[in-house]
């Protein structure tokens, strides 16, 4: 379950949705591997559910960094992100899906 947006001064929480901007020094492959290994959720899109974006540009003028800035998604530089990976805290469990539409009475099709 996504615990919400990253707040500066607090640790990363497993389940946070993390996006990557083009403006990073490390390879995207390395960053995605670190994101997934830490129990964070990698997302290729930026939307209102994105917890943070890894971007080294403070005021990006295009791409995912720009979208994140417009949506108020917090930015973290890749070096800062890597230093925070040792302190990721556990999140809540995976949200259970229960289909309640079929609960109750049975219906005949004929």
Phi, psi and omega in degrees: 000134179289118181282358178110197184285149175289139178240125180304135181096347177251157180284163171291147182239134179306139182100345178299141178272120185243129177248160179243132172268168179288336185274071176225158180270325180279164179286151178297324180300315179296315182294319178297318178300316180293322179300308183293318181297328181279355181088011176272166182251118177280135174232140180269355180238158177247123177214190183291345179269356180289130183279320177197162177234139177270115184205131180270352180268128182287323182229069181297143184257358180201172174072202184295325177299318178295315179301316180298317179298318180295327181271355180080021179285132180296145178257145172221132176290154184297323178295319178294318178300314181298323180288337180275348186294335179286346185244022178292131180259155181293142177258193177281169183287171179295137182293127179284139176257123178232122179273105182268357182292336181261000181287143177105222185295149174268149182241140177269138180273348183243000000 
